């Protein structure tokens, strides 16, 4: 029982009074965080108390390689000091900094004492590319090392194809390896329609650096089919078929539309090889028109009794009456309603439904509409067609037989047909464009009290 009590007291005392115990060569000097704190006694055991952790422990004894480690807590360390090894360093140029395992030892040429085992050697000199490599030394081994530092980086330009190019204005043929100084360099490609004909390369200060040349080229996509002269839209770029698009290989949304035909929408994969896309549009539904009436669809008189079914701004003339509004192209007789165009700021209300400006309503004879504009409210009895506008908001429709982009006084407005555009009274310059090119332009005078109908591009 007494023996057990003594053992417990010894264990508790070891726990309460723990310290760092070092077992190593006698007379070795012990450093803690760079400061000499003690010398190992002749029995080879040194106990250290009250150390601030973590800390760097270093053990040094003449004739042996220094030992260094990071210690985070009280423990027992058995350190076997090894005999030193040596590296004899020569270099081209001379006076190169020699760094071993992150510690600066001196400059070349010289012989340096190092520890045995695996070492990371670094050689540096201002204005030159540093060099790093690992070696493994046995105790007492002496190793001769000659290092050549250069000012240039071996830049490896990687490409799949043979490409004629220049680097900083000097002709080369890719793929190749060239020597350059660290920093920014300009690579130019020739021979094909490359997306990046000019590529800037930032070369770091290393011995070798690899750069993968961007060899992506534009490819031509040829679009054709039935009917011709269809409107082809590829990623918001519009052309008339047959059309050629210069694009980057990838996935694209294509849309093809033509009056009287169903619109085609697809995703297509454009590759680096030859690309064609052939379409065959289906005919659309047909609306019928009474030939005894004079009918205008989107500003143009209808000469056929069958037209594609779609949305039209329609004007019908007959029986001493004129009617206008939106239809799908089916006109059997002149509508009995009357047309009210409202373009003032505000809204118009008919049969309990409110319509914001600009709007066109078809109203029964003798019905009342409520007009609210500029803070004023009035009731209007409809007995004829009416244009409810003012000098600041005149009603304008813009038509063309082909689809055109429209600019007014140099500002893009939209794509024809354009309905119920509100413009102040006065003169304007109209431009009709296709693929960014002005096809037709004219000066127009916008007036109050009428539906101003502008035609262009035909």
KEKE-732707 format. One record per residue (C-alpha): residue number from 1; x, y, z. Coordinates in Angstrom, 3 decimals. Example, Ala and Ser with C-alpha at 12.3 -4.5 7.8 and 13.67 -1.06 7.14 Angstrom:
! KEKE-732707
{kolnu 1; x 12.300; y -4.500; z 7.800} .
{kolnu 2; x 13.670; y -1.060; z 7.140} .
//
This chain:
! KEKE-732707
{kolnu 1; x 0.000; y 0.000; z 0.000} .
{kolnu 2; x 2.878; y 2.384; z 0.840} .
{kolnu 3; x 4.573; y 1.574; z -2.470} .
{kolnu 4; x 1.363; y 2.430; z -4.343} .
{kolnu 5; x 1.076; y 5.768; z -2.490} .
{kolnu 6; x 4.686; y 6.656; z -3.304} .
{kolnu 7; x 4.085; y 5.861; z -6.996} .
{kolnu 8; x 0.968; y 8.037; z -7.097} .
{kolnu 9; x 2.809; y 10.956; z -5.465} .
{kolnu 10; x 5.667; y 10.578; z -7.965} .
{kolnu 11; x 3.216; y 10.535; z -10.897} .
{kolnu 12; x 1.366; y 13.605; z -9.597} .
{kolnu 13; x 4.631; y 15.473; z -9.042} .
{kolnu 14; x 5.709; y 14.648; z -12.623} .
{kolnu 15; x 2.372; y 16.005; z -13.892} .
{kolnu 16; x 2.441; y 19.166; z -11.775} .
{kolnu 17; x 6.110; y 19.961; z -12.318} .
{kolnu 18; x 6.501; y 18.876; z -15.958} .
{kolnu 19; x 9.363; y 20.416; z -17.941} .
{kolnu 20; x 11.318; y 20.087; z -21.176} .
{kolnu 21; x 13.904; y 17.318; z -20.870} .
{kolnu 22; x 16.711; y 17.147; z -23.426} .
{kolnu 23; x 18.940; y 14.075; z -23.749} .
{kolnu 24; x 21.916; y 14.721; z -26.036} .
{kolnu 25; x 25.712; y 15.170; z -26.234} .
{kolnu 26; x 27.364; y 16.552; z -23.043} .
{kolnu 27; x 28.611; y 20.161; z -23.176} .
{kolnu 28; x 26.271; y 21.015; z -26.066} .
{kolnu 29; x 24.956; y 24.603; z -25.976} .
{kolnu 30; x 21.164; y 24.995; z -25.888} .
{kolnu 31; x 19.390; y 28.028; z -27.410} .
{kolnu 32; x 15.724; y 28.967; z -26.994} .
{kolnu 33; x 14.304; y 31.438; z -29.523} .
{kolnu 34; x 17.850; y 32.491; z -30.419} .
{kolnu 35; x 19.074; y 33.073; z -26.856} .
{kolnu 36; x 21.618; y 30.822; z -25.092} .
{kolnu 37; x 19.859; y 29.449; z -22.001} .
{kolnu 38; x 22.020; y 26.540; z -20.775} .
{kolnu 39; x 24.708; y 23.910; z -21.445} .
{kolnu 40; x 24.029; y 20.169; z -21.327} .
{kolnu 41; x 25.701; y 18.664; z -18.208} .
{kolnu 42; x 28.159; y 15.768; z -18.366} .
{kolnu 43; x 25.435; y 13.157; z -17.816} .
{kolnu 44; x 23.845; y 14.308; z -21.086} .
{kolnu 45; x 20.460; y 15.208; z -19.536} .
{kolnu 46; x 19.206; y 18.803; z -19.304} .
{kolnu 47; x 15.874; y 19.805; z -17.770} .
{kolnu 48; x 14.378; y 23.213; z -18.617} .
{kolnu 49; x 11.484; y 24.843; z -16.772} .
{kolnu 50; x 9.160; y 27.826; z -17.301} .
{kolnu 51; x 9.569; y 28.043; z -21.065} .
{kolnu 52; x 7.159; y 30.086; z -23.188} .
{kolnu 53; x 5.660; y 27.819; z -25.862} .
{kolnu 54; x 5.866; y 27.497; z -28.756} .
{kolnu 55; x 9.555; y 28.162; z -29.232} .
{kolnu 56; x 12.545; y 27.314; z -31.404} .
{kolnu 57; x 15.062; y 24.971; z -29.800} .
{kolnu 58; x 18.609; y 24.892; z -31.168} .
{kolnu 59; x 21.435; y 22.630; z -29.958} .
{kolnu 60; x 25.010; y 23.439; z -31.000} .
{kolnu 61; x 28.293; y 21.656; z -30.307} .
{kolnu 62; x 31.590; y 22.200; z -32.116} .
{kolnu 63; x 32.352; y 19.391; z -34.533} .
{kolnu 64; x 28.689; y 18.495; z -34.951} .
{kolnu 65; x 25.965; y 19.754; z -37.231} .
{kolnu 66; x 23.537; y 22.111; z -35.427} .
{kolnu 67; x 20.119; y 20.722; z -34.530} .
{kolnu 68; x 17.027; y 22.911; z -34.662} .
{kolnu 69; x 13.313; y 22.211; z -34.138} .
{kolnu 70; x 10.044; y 23.851; z -33.070} .
{kolnu 71; x 8.748; y 22.760; z -29.642} .
{kolnu 72; x 5.121; y 23.367; z -28.659} .
{kolnu 73; x 4.824; y 21.724; z -25.217} .
{kolnu 74; x 6.761; y 20.071; z -22.374} .
{kolnu 75; x 8.211; y 16.791; z -23.553} .
{kolnu 76; x 11.308; y 14.576; z -23.553} .
{kolnu 77; x 13.608; y 15.063; z -26.561} .
{kolnu 78; x 16.352; y 12.601; z -27.436} .
{kolnu 79; x 18.655; y 14.381; z -29.865} .
{kolnu 80; x 21.512; y 12.588; z -31.572} .
{kolnu 81; x 23.852; y 15.187; z -33.024} .
{kolnu 82; x 25.347; y 14.138; z -36.334} .
{kolnu 83; x 28.690; y 14.941; z -37.810} .
{kolnu 84; x 28.451; y 17.912; z -40.220} .
{kolnu 85; x 28.520; y 17.731; z -43.980} .
{kolnu 86; x 29.906; y 20.336; z -46.350} .
{kolnu 87; x 29.012; y 21.913; z -49.674} .
{kolnu 88; x 31.655; y 23.625; z -51.763} .
{kolnu 89; x 29.818; y 26.165; z -53.921} .
{kolnu 90; x 31.160; y 27.869; z -57.025} .
{kolnu 91; x 29.000; y 29.899; z -59.362} .
{kolnu 92; x 28.762; y 31.852; z -62.573} .
{kolnu 93; x 28.540; y 34.748; z -61.852} .
{kolnu 94; x 30.308; y 34.927; z -58.487} .
{kolnu 95; x 28.917; y 36.434; z -55.263} .
{kolnu 96; x 25.692; y 34.439; z -55.411} .
{kolnu 97; x 23.702; y 34.204; z -52.153} .
{kolnu 98; x 23.629; y 30.632; z -50.796} .
{kolnu 99; x 20.495; y 29.712; z -48.818} .
{kolnu 100; x 19.995; y 26.278; z -47.232} .
{kolnu 101; x 16.591; y 25.272; z -45.861} .
{kolnu 102; x 15.636; y 28.949; z -45.789} .
{kolnu 103; x 18.760; y 30.075; z -43.878} .
{kolnu 104; x 21.283; y 32.408; z -45.499} .
{kolnu 105; x 24.809; y 30.935; z -45.205} .
{kolnu 106; x 26.909; y 33.356; z -47.253} .
{kolnu 107; x 28.001; y 34.064; z -50.831} .
{kolnu 108; x 29.891; y 32.020; z -53.402} .
{kolnu 109; x 32.581; y 30.876; z -53.854} .
{kolnu 110; x 32.920; y 29.259; z -50.416} .
{kolnu 111; x 32.660; y 26.047; z -48.388} .
{kolnu 112; x 29.662; y 25.832; z -46.060} .
{kolnu 113; x 29.036; y 23.531; z -43.121} .
{kolnu 114; x 25.553; y 21.995; z -43.308} .
{kolnu 115; x 23.608; y 19.197; z -41.676} .
{kolnu 116; x 23.328; y 15.809; z -43.318} .
{kolnu 117; x 20.108; y 14.540; z -44.866} .
{kolnu 118; x 17.849; y 16.219; z -47.427} .
{kolnu 119; x 18.567; y 19.904; z -48.025} .
{kolnu 120; x 16.782; y 22.545; z -50.105} .
{kolnu 121; x 19.379; y 24.775; z -51.763} .
{kolnu 122; x 18.492; y 28.227; z -53.110} .
{kolnu 123; x 20.866; y 30.458; z -55.074} .
{kolnu 124; x 20.017; y 34.119; z -55.647} .
{kolnu 125; x 21.596; y 37.232; z -57.113} .
{kolnu 126; x 19.928; y 40.519; z -57.978} .
{kolnu 127; x 19.216; y 40.813; z -61.699} .
{kolnu 128; x 19.407; y 37.035; z -62.234} .
{kolnu 129; x 16.887; y 34.193; z -62.164} .
{kolnu 130; x 17.083; y 32.322; z -58.857} .
{kolnu 131; x 17.641; y 28.574; z -58.857} .
{kolnu 132; x 16.378; y 25.939; z -56.398} .
{kolnu 133; x 16.991; y 22.215; z -56.036} .
{kolnu 134; x 17.288; y 19.506; z -53.383} .
{kolnu 135; x 20.270; y 17.331; z -52.457} .
{kolnu 136; x 20.830; y 14.558; z -49.905} .
{kolnu 137; x 24.099; y 14.397; z -47.933} .
{kolnu 138; x 25.587; y 11.700; z -45.723} .
{kolnu 139; x 27.319; y 12.669; z -42.449} .
{kolnu 140; x 30.832; y 14.061; z -43.111} .
{kolnu 141; x 30.163; y 14.121; z -46.883} .
{kolnu 142; x 31.650; y 16.973; z -48.917} .
{kolnu 143; x 29.781; y 17.840; z -52.125} .
{kolnu 144; x 30.970; y 20.210; z -54.833} .
{kolnu 145; x 28.224; y 22.281; z -56.446} .
{kolnu 146; x 28.577; y 24.637; z -59.407} .
{kolnu 147; x 25.630; y 26.900; z -60.187} .
{kolnu 148; x 25.061; y 28.992; z -63.298} .
{kolnu 149; x 22.476; y 31.773; z -63.015} .
{kolnu 150; x 21.053; y 33.492; z -66.078} .
{kolnu 151; x 19.159; y 36.716; z -66.581} .
{kolnu 152; x 16.721; y 35.124; z -69.053} .
{kolnu 153; x 13.725; y 32.841; z -68.607} .
{kolnu 154; x 13.245; y 29.851; z -70.894} .
{kolnu 155; x 9.764; y 30.598; z -72.239} .
{kolnu 156; x 8.115; y 27.512; z -73.720} .
{kolnu 157; x 5.352; y 28.484; z -76.157} .
{kolnu 158; x 2.995; y 25.524; z -76.561} .
{kolnu 159; x 0.668; y 25.117; z -79.559} .
{kolnu 160; x -0.985; y 22.197; z -81.332} .
{kolnu 161; x -0.570; y 23.662; z -84.816} .
{kolnu 162; x 2.513; y 25.068; z -86.515} .
{kolnu 163; x 1.956; y 28.839; z -86.387} .
{kolnu 164; x 3.994; y 31.706; z -87.761} .
{kolnu 165; x 4.319; y 34.381; z -85.096} .
{kolnu 166; x 6.448; y 37.133; z -83.595} .
{kolnu 167; x 7.511; y 37.623; z -79.983} .
{kolnu 168; x 8.314; y 41.269; z -79.246} .
{kolnu 169; x 8.662; y 41.779; z -83.007} .
{kolnu 170; x 11.068; y 38.866; z -83.572} .
{kolnu 171; x 9.924; y 36.159; z -86.022} .
{kolnu 172; x 9.392; y 32.665; z -84.588} .
{kolnu 173; x 7.529; y 29.508; z -85.558} .
{kolnu 174; x 5.367; y 27.864; z -82.902} .
{kolnu 175; x 5.674; y 25.638; z -80.953} .
{kolnu 176; x 9.101; y 26.722; z -79.729} .
{kolnu 177; x 11.188; y 27.795; z -76.734} .
{kolnu 178; x 12.733; y 31.263; z -76.506} .
{kolnu 179; x 14.788; y 33.058; z -73.874} .
{kolnu 180; x 13.296; y 36.301; z -72.556} .
{kolnu 181; x 13.693; y 38.603; z -69.584} .
{kolnu 182; x 11.060; y 38.434; z -66.837} .
{kolnu 183; x 8.141; y 40.800; z -67.465} .
{kolnu 184; x 5.508; y 41.483; z -70.123} .
{kolnu 185; x 5.958; y 40.241; z -73.700} .
{kolnu 186; x 3.761; y 40.524; z -76.799} .
{kolnu 187; x 3.022; y 37.488; z -78.975} .
{kolnu 188; x 1.413; y 38.050; z -82.398} .
{kolnu 189; x -0.066; y 35.238; z -84.504} .
{kolnu 190; x -0.289; y 35.179; z -88.310} .
{kolnu 191; x -1.824; y 33.020; z -91.020} .
{kolnu 192; x -5.399; y 32.470; z -89.768} .
{kolnu 193; x -8.327; y 34.491; z -88.456} .
{kolnu 194; x -7.353; y 34.051; z -84.811} .
{kolnu 195; x -9.634; y 35.459; z -82.132} .
{kolnu 196; x -6.602; y 36.656; z -80.171} .
{kolnu 197; x -4.045; y 37.652; z -82.778} .
{kolnu 198; x -2.210; y 39.648; z -80.100} .
{kolnu 199; x -1.552; y 37.951; z -76.751} .
{kolnu 200; x 0.269; y 39.520; z -73.816} .
{kolnu 201; x 2.373; y 37.149; z -71.703} .
{kolnu 202; x 3.464; y 38.055; z -68.165} .
{kolnu 203; x 6.644; y 36.020; z -67.586} .
{kolnu 204; x 7.656; y 35.524; z -63.920} .
{kolnu 205; x 11.267; y 35.412; z -62.692} .
{kolnu 206; x 11.711; y 31.627; z -62.877} .
{kolnu 207; x 14.070; y 29.384; z -64.822} .
{kolnu 208; x 11.373; y 27.989; z -67.120} .
{kolnu 209; x 7.828; y 29.118; z -67.866} .
{kolnu 210; x 5.205; y 27.464; z -70.072} .
{kolnu 211; x 2.520; y 29.396; z -71.972} .
{kolnu 212; x -0.345; y 27.709; z -73.812} .
{kolnu 213; x -1.013; y 29.766; z -76.932} .
{kolnu 214; x -4.696; y 30.546; z -77.570} .
{kolnu 215; x -5.140; y 29.084; z -81.061} .
{kolnu 216; x -8.913; y 29.587; z -81.278} .
{kolnu 217; x -9.953; y 30.873; z -84.708} .
{kolnu 218; x -13.155; y 32.406; z -86.006} .
{kolnu 219; x -15.220; y 30.094; z -88.202} .
{kolnu 220; x -17.832; y 30.884; z -90.850} .
{kolnu 221; x -21.396; y 29.690; z -90.336} .
{kolnu 222; x -23.347; y 29.584; z -93.630} .
{kolnu 223; x -27.147; y 29.768; z -93.203} .
{kolnu 224; x -29.489; y 29.128; z -96.135} .
{kolnu 225; x -32.791; y 27.451; z -96.959} .
{kolnu 226; x -36.436; y 27.961; z -97.866} .
{kolnu 227; x -37.694; y 30.618; z -98.168} .
{kolnu 228; x -34.807; y 32.870; z -99.168} .
{kolnu 229; x -34.541; y 36.392; z -97.753} .
{kolnu 230; x -35.689; y 35.153; z -94.344} .
{kolnu 231; x -34.536; y 37.107; z -91.308} .
{kolnu 232; x -31.799; y 35.118; z -89.517} .
{kolnu 233; x -30.952; y 36.123; z -85.945} .
{kolnu 234; x -27.883; y 34.574; z -84.310} .
{kolnu 235; x -27.124; y 35.804; z -80.780} .
{kolnu 236; x -28.874; y 39.150; z -81.458} .
{kolnu 237; x -27.090; y 39.655; z -84.804} .
{kolnu 238; x -29.619; y 39.887; z -87.655} .
{kolnu 239; x -28.950; y 39.124; z -91.342} .
{kolnu 240; x -30.974; y 38.228; z -94.433} .
{kolnu 241; x -30.525; y 34.692; z -95.751} .
{kolnu 242; x -28.491; y 33.311; z -97.359} .
{kolnu 243; x -26.124; y 34.686; z -94.727} .
{kolnu 244; x -22.612; y 34.121; z -93.401} .
{kolnu 245; x -21.783; y 34.698; z -89.727} .
{kolnu 246; x -18.200; y 34.872; z -88.426} .
{kolnu 247; x -18.318; y 33.317; z -84.957} .
{kolnu 248; x -16.306; y 31.606; z -82.245} .
{kolnu 249; x -16.870; y 27.827; z -81.972} .
{kolnu 250; x -19.588; y 27.087; z -79.415} .
{kolnu 251; x -23.338; y 26.731; z -78.792} .
{kolnu 252; x -25.608; y 29.408; z -80.289} .
{kolnu 253; x -29.313; y 30.268; z -80.356} .
{kolnu 254; x -30.564; y 30.756; z -83.916} .
{kolnu 255; x -33.917; y 32.206; z -84.914} .
{kolnu 256; x -35.255; y 32.313; z -88.481} .
{kolnu 257; x -38.453; y 34.149; z -89.383} .
{kolnu 258; x -40.271; y 35.204; z -92.531} .
{kolnu 259; x -43.737; y 36.627; z -93.179} .
{kolnu 260; x -46.215; y 33.841; z -93.833} .
{kolnu 261; x -44.028; y 31.168; z -92.229} .
{kolnu 262; x -43.693; y 29.720; z -88.766} .
{kolnu 263; x -40.672; y 31.010; z -86.856} .
{kolnu 264; x -37.862; y 28.488; z -86.310} .
{kolnu 265; x -35.865; y 28.526; z -83.055} .
{kolnu 266; x -33.009; y 26.104; z -82.392} .
{kolnu 267; x -29.683; y 25.681; z -80.612} .
{kolnu 268; x -26.776; y 24.840; z -82.914} .
{kolnu 269; x -23.238; y 23.676; z -82.205} .
{kolnu 270; x -20.643; y 25.538; z -84.275} .
{kolnu 271; x -17.380; y 23.575; z -84.527} .
{kolnu 272; x -13.939; y 24.414; z -85.865} .
{kolnu 273; x -14.665; y 22.577; z -89.125} .
{kolnu 274; x -16.875; y 23.761; z -92.005} .
{kolnu 275; x -20.323; y 24.767; z -90.703} .
{kolnu 276; x -23.601; y 25.058; z -92.592} .
{kolnu 277; x -27.164; y 25.323; z -91.326} .
{kolnu 278; x -30.023; y 24.642; z -93.737} .
{kolnu 279; x -33.596; y 25.498; z -92.765} .
{kolnu 280; x -37.016; y 24.719; z -94.239} .
{kolnu 281; x -39.741; y 26.894; z -92.712} .
{kolnu 282; x -43.330; y 25.679; z -92.536} .
{kolnu 283; x -46.046; y 27.920; z -93.942} .
{kolnu 284; x -48.107; y 29.823; z -91.407} .
{kolnu 285; x -51.863; y 30.003; z -90.981} .
{kolnu 286; x -53.690; y 32.126; z -93.551} .
{kolnu 287; x -56.232; y 34.905; z -92.972} .
{kolnu 288; x -58.791; y 35.978; z -95.590} .
{kolnu 289; x -59.562; y 39.523; z -96.757} .
{kolnu 290; x -62.771; y 40.791; z -98.390} .
{kolnu 291; x -61.715; y 42.087; z -101.822} .
{kolnu 292; x -64.485; y 44.699; z -101.850} .
{kolnu 293; x -62.679; y 46.587; z -99.083} .
{kolnu 294; x -59.511; y 48.649; z -99.292} .
{kolnu 295; x -57.300; y 47.248; z -96.561} .
{kolnu 296; x -53.860; y 48.389; z -95.402} .
{kolnu 297; x -51.681; y 46.072; z -93.326} .
{kolnu 298; x -48.762; y 47.802; z -91.558} .
{kolnu 299; x -49.170; y 50.767; z -93.886} .
{kolnu 300; x -49.260; y 48.862; z -97.200} .
{kolnu 301; x -52.363; y 48.106; z -99.244} .
{kolnu 302; x -53.311; y 44.427; z -99.385} .
{kolnu 303; x -53.513; y 43.085; z -102.946} .
{kolnu 304; x -54.345; y 39.480; z -102.013} .
{kolnu 305; x -57.367; y 37.975; z -100.343} .
{kolnu 306; x -55.129; y 35.588; z -98.358} .
{kolnu 307; x -52.414; y 36.892; z -96.026} .
{kolnu 308; x -50.289; y 35.270; z -93.290} .
{kolnu 309; x -52.051; y 35.249; z -89.941} .
{kolnu 310; x -50.134; y 37.504; z -87.542} .
{kolnu 311; x -50.511; y 40.851; z -85.804} .
{kolnu 312; x -51.030; y 43.828; z -88.140} .
{kolnu 313; x -51.812; y 47.485; z -87.642} .
{kolnu 314; x -54.807; y 47.545; z -89.951} .
{kolnu 315; x -56.610; y 50.382; z -91.732} .
{kolnu 316; x -59.879; y 49.634; z -93.567} .
{kolnu 317; x -61.501; y 52.080; z -96.004} .
{kolnu 318; x -65.045; y 51.596; z -97.299} .
{kolnu 319; x -68.701; y 52.626; z -96.964} .
{kolnu 320; x -67.666; y 56.256; z -96.422} .
{kolnu 321; x -65.848; y 55.222; z -93.282} .
{kolnu 322; x -62.257; y 54.643; z -92.194} .
{kolnu 323; x -61.332; y 52.253; z -89.396} .
{kolnu 324; x -57.966; y 51.414; z -87.882} .
{kolnu 325; x -56.779; y 49.062; z -85.169} .
{kolnu 326; x -54.935; y 45.778; z -84.664} .
{kolnu 327; x -56.078; y 42.556; z -86.410} .
{kolnu 328; x -54.674; y 39.135; z -87.313} .
{kolnu 329; x -55.276; y 39.840; z -91.018} .
{kolnu 330; x -58.845; y 38.498; z -91.176} .
{kolnu 331; x -61.128; y 41.237; z -92.562} .
{kolnu 332; x -64.559; y 40.213; z -93.901} .
{kolnu 333; x -66.298; y 43.564; z -93.404} .
{kolnu 334; x -65.517; y 47.000; z -92.089} .
{kolnu 335; x -65.844; y 47.013; z -88.279} .
{kolnu 336; x -68.718; y 49.073; z -86.846} .
{kolnu 337; x -66.642; y 50.455; z -83.971} .
{kolnu 338; x -64.729; y 53.736; z -84.032} .
{kolnu 339; x -61.021; y 54.144; z -83.392} .
{kolnu 340; x -59.562; y 56.237; z -80.581} .
{kolnu 341; x -55.793; y 56.809; z -80.432} .
{kolnu 342; x -54.529; y 58.187; z -77.114} .
{kolnu 343; x -50.895; y 59.361; z -76.799} .
{kolnu 344; x -51.040; y 62.073; z -74.114} .
{kolnu 345; x -49.407; y 61.504; z -70.741} .
{kolnu 346; x -51.875; y 59.687; z -68.495} .
{kolnu 347; x -54.525; y 57.058; z -69.152} .
{kolnu 348; x -57.875; y 56.447; z -70.806} .
{kolnu 349; x -60.686; y 54.410; z -69.257} .
{kolnu 350; x -63.367; y 52.512; z -71.183} .
{kolnu 351; x -66.024; y 50.231; z -69.708} .
{kolnu 352; x -64.230; y 50.195; z -66.358} .
{kolnu 353; x -60.846; y 49.175; z -67.789} .
{kolnu 354; x -57.908; y 51.592; z -67.592} .
{kolnu 355; x -55.382; y 51.762; z -70.464} .
{kolnu 356; x -52.073; y 53.603; z -70.112} .
{kolnu 357; x -50.771; y 55.784; z -72.944} .
{kolnu 358; x -49.999; y 55.175; z -75.785} .
{kolnu 359; x -52.949; y 53.002; z -76.818} .
{kolnu 360; x -55.553; y 52.508; z -79.544} .
{kolnu 361; x -59.116; y 51.541; z -78.573} .
{kolnu 362; x -62.041; y 50.461; z -80.732} .
{kolnu 363; x -65.140; y 52.022; z -79.171} .
{kolnu 364; x -68.837; y 51.593; z -79.955} .
{kolnu 365; x -70.702; y 54.572; z -81.374} .
{kolnu 366; x -71.915; y 57.058; z -78.742} .
{kolnu 367; x -69.958; y 55.356; z -75.929} .
{kolnu 368; x -68.096; y 57.494; z -73.401} .
{kolnu 369; x -64.415; y 57.233; z -72.513} .
{kolnu 370; x -62.780; y 58.950; z -69.552} .
{kolnu 371; x -59.479; y 60.702; z -70.271} .
{kolnu 372; x -57.060; y 61.624; z -67.459} .
{kolnu 373; x -53.995; y 63.658; z -68.482} .
{kolnu 374; x -51.820; y 66.320; z -66.837} .
{kolnu 375; x -53.975; y 66.253; z -63.703} .
{kolnu 376; x -57.197; y 66.917; z -65.615} .
{kolnu 377; x -60.110; y 64.555; z -66.194} .
{kolnu 378; x -62.689; y 64.759; z -68.974} .
{kolnu 379; x -65.357; y 62.557; z -70.526} .
{kolnu 380; x -65.369; y 62.152; z -74.306} .
{kolnu 381; x -68.386; y 60.870; z -76.254} .
{kolnu 382; x -67.207; y 58.915; z -79.297} .
{kolnu 383; x -69.168; y 59.554; z -82.496} .
{kolnu 384; x -66.196; y 59.358; z -84.890} .
{kolnu 385; x -62.531; y 58.353; z -84.998} .
{kolnu 386; x -60.455; y 60.448; z -82.600} .
{kolnu 387; x -56.795; y 61.294; z -82.084} .
{kolnu 388; x -56.304; y 62.378; z -78.467} .
{kolnu 389; x -52.809; y 63.890; z -78.458} .
{kolnu 390; x -51.048; y 67.196; z -77.825} .
{kolnu 391; x -47.985; y 69.001; z -79.275} .
{kolnu 392; x -45.673; y 67.048; z -76.951} .
{kolnu 393; x -47.058; y 63.598; z -77.805} .
{kolnu 394; x -48.040; y 63.095; z -81.439} .
{kolnu 395; x -48.931; y 59.591; z -82.691} .
{kolnu 396; x -46.400; y 57.989; z -85.098} .
{kolnu 397; x -46.341; y 54.620; z -86.912} .
{kolnu 398; x -43.219; y 53.569; z -88.861} .
{kolnu 399; x -43.461; y 50.925; z -91.603} .
{kolnu 400; x -41.208; y 49.168; z -94.126} .
{kolnu 401; x -41.652; y 46.122; z -96.355} .
{kolnu 402; x -38.377; y 44.682; z -95.076} .
{kolnu 403; x -37.410; y 44.622; z -91.422} .
{kolnu 404; x -35.146; y 47.580; z -90.607} .
{kolnu 405; x -33.587; y 49.070; z -87.503} .
{kolnu 406; x -34.733; y 52.671; z -87.070} .
{kolnu 407; x -32.822; y 55.668; z -85.760} .
{kolnu 408; x -34.443; y 59.042; z -85.143} .
{kolnu 409; x -32.016; y 61.966; z -84.955} .
{kolnu 410; x -29.206; y 59.424; z -84.518} .
{kolnu 411; x -30.854; y 57.536; z -81.625} .
{kolnu 412; x -31.919; y 53.894; z -82.015} .
{kolnu 413; x -35.703; y 53.581; z -81.557} .
{kolnu 414; x -36.559; y 50.019; z -82.526} .
{kolnu 415; x -37.213; y 47.644; z -85.407} .
{kolnu 416; x -40.002; y 48.008; z -87.957} .
{kolnu 417; x -42.910; y 47.911; z -87.764} .
{kolnu 418; x -43.106; y 50.446; z -84.908} .
{kolnu 419; x -46.578; y 51.287; z -83.606} .
{kolnu 420; x -47.912; y 54.294; z -81.664} .
{kolnu 421; x -44.585; y 55.983; z -81.035} .
{kolnu 422; x -45.120; y 59.250; z -79.154} .
{kolnu 423; x -43.035; y 62.196; z -80.439} .
{kolnu 424; x -43.204; y 65.983; z -79.960} .
{kolnu 425; x -44.408; y 67.979; z -82.949} .
{kolnu 426; x -41.585; y 69.063; z -85.282} .
{kolnu 427; x -38.972; y 67.934; z -87.815} .
{kolnu 428; x -36.909; y 64.736; z -87.538} .
{kolnu 429; x -34.195; y 62.818; z -89.391} .
{kolnu 430; x -35.151; y 59.155; z -89.919} .
{kolnu 431; x -32.601; y 56.422; z -90.724} .
{kolnu 432; x -33.419; y 52.846; z -91.776} .
{kolnu 433; x -30.532; y 50.405; z -91.205} .
{kolnu 434; x -29.676; y 46.787; z -92.042} .
{kolnu 435; x -26.801; y 45.068; z -90.224} .
{kolnu 436; x -25.647; y 48.467; z -88.968} .
{kolnu 437; x -25.557; y 50.010; z -92.480} .
{kolnu 438; x -27.882; y 52.896; z -93.333} .
{kolnu 439; x -30.025; y 51.808; z -96.318} .
{kolnu 440; x -32.377; y 54.770; z -96.476} .
{kolnu 441; x -32.820; y 58.097; z -94.709} .
{kolnu 442; x -35.293; y 60.950; z -94.934} .
{kolnu 443; x -36.493; y 64.109; z -93.187} .
{kolnu 444; x -40.054; y 64.031; z -91.850} .
{kolnu 445; x -42.423; y 66.521; z -90.242} .
{kolnu 446; x -44.492; y 65.221; z -87.318} .
{kolnu 447; x -47.862; y 66.925; z -86.804} .
{kolnu 448; x -50.500; y 66.969; z -84.092} .
{kolnu 449; x -54.049; y 65.709; z -84.622} .
{kolnu 450; x -53.285; y 62.925; z -87.114} .
{kolnu 451; x -51.738; y 59.474; z -87.167} .
{kolnu 452; x -48.316; y 60.203; z -88.682} .
{kolnu 453; x -47.401; y 57.226; z -90.909} .
{kolnu 454; x -43.733; y 57.042; z -91.976} .
{kolnu 455; x -42.502; y 54.704; z -94.737} .
{kolnu 456; x -38.876; y 53.923; z -95.382} .
{kolnu 457; x -36.304; y 51.643; z -96.904} .
{kolnu 458; x -38.405; y 50.498; z -99.882} .
//
